[in-house]
Amino acid sequence: MNPTVGWIRELAAAWGVPGLLVPLVPFLLLLIALYAVIGLAAYGVRRRWPRADQAVAFWLFISPWLIGFAIFTVGPMASSIYVSLTSWDLITPPKYVGIANYTEAFQDPRVGQALKVTLLYGVISVPLQTALAFVVALLLNTELPGMRLFRTIWYLPSLVSGVAQMVLFLWVFNPQYGLANDVLGKLGIEGPGWFNDASWALPTVILMSLWTVGGAMVIYLAGLKDVPPNLYEAAAIDGAGRLRMFWHVTLPQMSPIILFNALTGIIGSLQIFTQGFVTNGGPKDSLLFFVYYLYDNAFQNFRMGYASALAWILFVVILALTAVTFRGSAFAVYYETELTTRRKRRAR
């Protein structure tokens, strides 16, 4: 350990800093010193050159973020590329193996199962979440008494952590004493095994995902509030009914927000982890999500090189699906600014 760092830790311990926070003290002091230097430099520039280009001040003030981004994001990403080309168990030194980890990944049947489960979850859950959030936003886009309370109730589940959600739904969907099967039993219907049944585990997780559409609902609600009222007034004058207003006014105006929620939903669905972790992959790997399999290789089997290769494979999959979604959105998403630009070009 660096003597200076050791001295700072001893000093922090002497001051009564809790033991778990002692290792963070040198890092926090470094951040404070960095921000102080940047602030003094920016102040000096403004004092010496009062009319200096604002770009100088901009780069000085943004430099702490850029430094943090380089250290904590770009650095680890670059390191993971190198690690993916090695065999490393966190104990012995990394051994270069070339593309062996990637070759193994394409031959690993569990990678195929993980991709299948993850993509199937995304294909089903994202459209359902997007549609449900939009419908709920339409219903809550009124000024009736108590509407704020209903909006809050719909939004609150999205604040619950993934582990807490799983604990709740493991009870709700328990085959013996769960709430779901209790209700079905009173209706004379024999309930399924839910998480304990390989054929029902993934549909159960998809049902769970519909409980947390509150975040997307709030974004839709903000977009609906931003639709110009004069568009509806003009449509009403032209004799349009509610359905035609929705189809020709609401949907086009909301299409960029629908695209945003769909994209974030796709990216989030491909990174689902908690449900697979809590259920240990589910019966017969029915909940073997890709990120959970990556975690299992990294922190259970200590195959850091193989796990890094899986991480980059997932990155490429997310990048490809995002690009395809953006490409397809060109035919379905309406942007007012683009329409204005086209009109100006035609006028010229």
VOGU-3710 file (C-alpha; in Angstrom, 3 decimals, decimal comma):
1> mnptvgwire> 0,000/0,000/0,000  1,150/3,528/-0,715  2,513/5,096/2,524  0,454/8,258/1,986  -2,751/6,260/1,546  -1,915/4,213/4,645  -1,314/7,381/6,661  -4,648/8,866/5,525  -6,473/5,667/6,528  -4,842/5,672/9,967
11> laaawgvpgl> -5,804/9,314/10,413  -9,401/8,592/9,352  -9,593/5,689/11,804  -8,232/7,928/14,570  -10,955/10,487/13,823  -13,601/7,826/14,373  -14,588/7,210/10,754  -16,542/3,887/10,549  -14,388/0,974/9,442  -16,307/0,330/6,224
21> lvplvpflll> -15,829/3,954/5,130  -12,100/4,193/5,902  -10,977/2,837/2,463  -13,119/5,511/0,772  -11,474/8,445/2,555  -8,374/8,688/0,278  -10,602/8,517/-2,792  -12,922/11,246/-1,481  -9,976/13,474/-0,588  -8,585/12,971/-4,093
31> lialyavigl> -11,922/14,020/-5,607  -12,089/17,108/-3,386  -8,547/18,072/-4,355  -9,340/17,538/-8,039  -12,442/19,728/-7,907  -10,512/22,385/-5,973  -7,785/22,494/-8,623  -10,352/22,721/-11,431  -12,261/25,453/-9,619  -9,131/27,505/-8,959
41> aaygvrrrwp> -8,040/27,103/-12,580  -11,437/28,257/-13,859  -11,421/31,193/-11,435  -7,924/32,160/-12,576  -8,937/32,086/-16,229  -11,943/34,318/-15,556  -9,835/36,784/-13,524  -6,944/36,986/-16,001  -9,032/36,946/-19,182  -12,523/38,273/-18,314
51> radqavafwl> -13,636/38,012/-21,935  -11,958/34,698/-22,650  -13,720/32,235/-24,855  -16,409/30,406/-22,879  -15,133/27,144/-24,333  -12,140/27,311/-21,965  -14,385/27,538/-18,916  -16,627/24,826/-20,349  -13,771/22,323/-20,715  -12,422/23,183/-17,277
61> fispwligfa> -15,761/22,596/-15,583  -16,566/19,435/-17,523  -13,096/17,958/-17,040  -13,926/16,268/-13,663  -16,714/14,343/-15,356  -14,493/13,500/-18,321  -11,744/12,282/-15,992  -14,231/10,162/-14,043  -15,711/8,798/-17,265  -12,248/7,881/-18,536
71> iftvgpmass> -11,233/6,209/-15,260  -14,457/4,431/-14,304  -16,041/3,677/-17,710  -13,584/3,779/-20,608  -10,777/2,260/-18,533  -12,752/-0,780/-17,327  -14,189/-1,322/-20,822  -10,717/-1,328/-22,363  -9,497/-3,665/-19,621  -12,398/-6,049/-20,226
81> iyvsltswdl> -11,428/-6,324/-23,900  -7,957/-7,469/-22,845  -9,348/-9,777/-20,141  -11,696/-11,386/-22,697  -8,585/-12,546/-24,577  -7,108/-14,201/-21,499  -7,740/-16,994/-19,026  -7,894/-15,412/-15,566  -9,256/-16,620/-12,227  -8,481/-13,459/-10,171
91> itppkyvgia> -5,657/-15,289/-8,369  -3,094/-16,379/-10,935  -1,764/-13,943/-13,564  -3,859/-13,668/-16,768  -2,791/-16,034/-19,546  -3,318/-14,872/-23,135  -5,527/-17,311/-25,083  -6,568/-15,207/-28,088  -10,163/-15,674/-29,216  -10,555/-19,008/-27,408
101> nyteafqdpr> -13,173/-17,551/-25,037  -15,277/-16,299/-27,956  -14,942/-19,642/-29,739  -16,077/-21,439/-26,594  -19,022/-19,065/-26,198  -20,316/-19,873/-29,683  -20,039/-23,592/-28,888  -21,507/-23,405/-25,368  -25,109/-24,731/-25,342  -25,892/-22,744/-22,187
111> vgqalkvtll> -25,001/-19,511/-24,003  -27,595/-20,435/-26,620  -30,130/-21,162/-23,884  -29,347/-17,857/-22,150  -29,744/-15,902/-25,396  -32,984/-17,731/-26,177  -34,509/-17,017/-22,756  -33,360/-13,377/-22,740  -34,524/-12,587/-26,278  -37,860/-14,350/-25,728
121> ygvisvplqt> -38,390/-12,315/-22,580  -37,600/-9,094/-24,440  -39,755/-9,882/-27,481  -42,816/-10,495/-25,297  -42,336/-8,165/-22,328  -41,228/-4,964/-24,087  -44,325/-4,598/-26,342  -46,602/-5,470/-23,414  -44,909/-2,962/-21,089  -44,867/-0,251/-23,755
131> alafvvalll> -48,546/-0,718/-24,608  -49,733/-0,998/-20,993  -47,797/2,093/-19,904  -49,268/4,065/-22,815  -52,836/2,956/-22,064  -52,447/3,798/-18,371  -51,023/7,224/-19,274  -54,025/7,898/-21,529  -56,405/6,950/-18,714  -54,566/9,116/-16,182
141> ntelpgmrlf> -54,285/12,110/-18,522  -57,313/13,816/-17,012  -57,890/16,343/-14,258  -60,490/14,402/-12,271  -60,397/14,570/-8,451  -57,886/12,134/-6,950  -56,000/11,631/-10,211  -52,679/12,584/-8,612  -53,157/9,807/-6,073  -53,741/7,243/-8,827
151> rtiwylpslv> -50,653/8,445/-10,695  -48,602/8,041/-7,527  -49,985/4,542/-6,918  -49,074/3,465/-10,456  -45,584/4,947/-10,167  -44,604/3,600/-6,730  -43,908/-0,039/-7,795  -41,161/1,169/-10,142  -39,260/2,404/-7,068  -39,167/-1,043/-5,447
161> sgvaqmvlfl> -35,847/-2,869/-5,814  -35,657/-5,987/-7,959  -34,881/-8,289/-5,018  -37,838/-6,964/-3,011  -40,082/-7,520/-6,032  -38,888/-11,105/-6,350  -39,501/-11,803/-2,653  -43,038/-10,427/-3,003  -43,868/-12,362/-6,164  -42,304/-15,595/-4,900
171> wvfnpqygla> -45,030/-15,441/-2,262  -47,785/-14,307/-4,665  -46,984/-17,128/-7,106  -46,186/-19,821/-4,547  -47,920/-23,035/-5,753  -48,969/-24,117/-2,227  -49,997/-20,976/-0,347  -49,586/-18,123/-2,841  -52,210/-15,448/-3,424  -52,564/-16,199/-7,156
181> ndvlgklgie> -53,370/-19,898/-6,748  -55,621/-19,131/-3,782  -57,747/-16,840/-5,977  -57,737/-19,355/-8,850  -58,725/-22,143/-6,456  -61,778/-20,191/-5,277  -62,781/-19,877/-8,943  -62,462/-23,630/-9,397  -59,281/-23,375/-11,478  -56,190/-25,406/-10,657
191> gpgwfndasw> -53,236/-23,020/-10,508  -49,940/-23,750/-12,286  -46,557/-24,204/-10,651  -45,419/-20,699/-11,633  -41,709/-20,379/-10,725  -41,474/-24,099/-9,915  -42,636/-25,127/-13,398  -40,169/-24,782/-16,293  -42,972/-24,004/-18,747  -44,481/-21,289/-16,515
201> alptvilmsl> -41,375/-19,641/-15,033  -40,699/-17,227/-17,913  -44,372/-16,190/-18,361  -44,440/-15,485/-14,618  -41,445/-13,144/-14,896  -43,133/-11,416/-17,851  -46,253/-10,886/-15,714  -44,009/-9,457/-12,995  -42,530/-6,942/-15,425  -45,975/-5,403/-16,031
211> wtvggamviy> -46,104/-4,345/-12,391  -43,361/-1,746/-12,883  -44,583/0,216/-15,908  -44,966/3,344/-13,776  -41,686/4,866/-14,945  -42,628/4,641/-18,612  -46,144/5,812/-17,745  -44,795/9,056/-16,254  -42,767/9,724/-19,417  -45,842/9,113/-21,584
221> laglkdvppn> -47,913/11,346/-19,338  -45,408/14,185/-19,718  -45,530/13,727/-23,497  -49,326/13,775/-23,573  -49,334/17,028/-21,609  -46,999/18,491/-24,238  -49,241/17,767/-27,252  -50,490/21,181/-28,527  -54,242/21,559/-27,775  -54,767/23,482/-31,024
231> lyeaaaidga> -54,127/20,257/-32,966  -57,131/18,626/-31,293  -59,206/21,759/-31,849  -58,352/21,789/-35,556  -59,163/18,080/-35,838  -62,509/18,605/-34,085  -63,383/21,429/-36,501  -62,626/19,055/-39,381  -65,110/16,579/-37,906  -62,648/14,048/-36,487
241> grlrmfwhvt> -63,881/11,800/-33,695  -61,907/10,555/-30,695  -60,509/7,536/-32,548  -59,326/9,580/-35,526  -57,829/12,200/-33,185  -55,918/9,470/-31,395  -54,692/7,906/-34,644  -53,801/11,110/-36,517  -52,827/13,480/-33,678  -51,892/11,668/-30,469
251> lpqmspiilf> -49,914/8,763/-31,945  -47,767/10,849/-34,332  -46,995/13,385/-31,604  -46,137/10,618/-29,131  -44,138/8,441/-31,539  -40,687/9,775/-30,452  -41,545/9,030/-26,820  -42,829/5,568/-27,747  -39,510/4,955/-29,515  -37,568/6,124/-26,445
261> naltgiigsl> -39,494/3,850/-24,073  -39,204/0,937/-26,499  -35,432/1,402/-26,796  -34,877/1,661/-23,051  -37,157/-1,353/-22,611  -35,155/-3,415/-25,113  -31,844/-2,505/-23,480  -33,234/-3,172/-20,007  -34,765/-6,521/-20,979  -31,441/-7,753/-22,363
271> qiftqgfvtn> -29,766/-6,856/-19,065  -32,302/-8,535/-16,761  -30,499/-10,223/-13,881  -32,287/-10,267/-10,515  -35,037/-12,722/-11,465  -32,500/-15,267/-12,688  -30,237/-14,727/-9,682  -32,946/-15,153/-7,031  -34,330/-18,311/-8,697  -30,833/-19,667/-9,473
281> ggpkdsllff> -31,636/-19,869/-13,173  -35,064/-21,427/-12,675  -36,037/-25,070/-13,223  -34,235/-26,592/-16,230  -32,515/-23,242/-16,948  -35,887/-21,699/-17,807  -34,746/-18,399/-16,252  -31,106/-18,565/-17,331  -30,856/-14,951/-18,428  -27,683/-13,907/-20,234
291> vyylydnafq> -26,412/-11,479/-17,576  -27,023/-14,055/-14,849  -24,995/-16,634/-16,799  -22,259/-14,006/-17,214  -22,299/-13,371/-13,454  -22,221/-17,094/-12,729  -19,061/-17,534/-14,802  -17,380/-14,448/-13,344  -18,128/-14,691/-9,628  -19,069/-18,330/-9,055
301> nfrmgyasal> -16,643/-20,106/-11,396  -14,089/-17,243/-11,423  -13,710/-17,400/-15,200  -13,181/-13,692/-15,711  -11,898/-14,026/-19,276  -14,910/-16,044/-20,408  -17,299/-13,699/-18,584  -15,696/-10,670/-20,259  -16,143/-12,324/-23,652  -19,825/-12,901/-22,834
311> awilfvvila> -20,151/-9,237/-21,831  -18,830/-8,081/-25,205  -21,102/-10,498/-27,044  -24,048/-8,981/-25,158  -22,791/-5,489/-26,024  -22,770/-6,359/-29,737  -26,286/-7,843/-29,500  -27,637/-4,710/-27,766  -25,873/-2,457/-30,270  -27,283/-4,408/-33,224
321> ltavtfrgsa> -30,859/-4,410/-31,896  -30,639/-0,693/-31,090  -29,396/0,078/-34,607  -32,180/-2,011/-36,171  -34,780/-0,256/-34,005  -33,474/3,179/-34,978  -33,422/2,173/-38,630  -36,995/0,933/-38,516  -38,184/4,006/-36,627  -37,432/6,212/-39,646
331> favyyetelt> -40,688/4,992/-41,215  -42,879/5,272/-38,126  -41,630/8,121/-35,945  -42,828/11,680/-36,545  -40,546/14,627/-35,774  -41,954/18,152/-36,058  -38,482/19,647/-36,614  -37,806/17,345/-39,577  -41,149/18,280/-41,147  -40,353/21,990/-40,747
341> trrkrrar> -36,934/21,480/-42,362  -38,487/19,666/-45,325  -41,018/22,480/-45,830  -38,230/25,075/-45,844  -36,283/23,055/-48,410  -39,354/22,792/-50,651  -39,968/26,546/-50,311  -36,460/27,238/-51,590
//
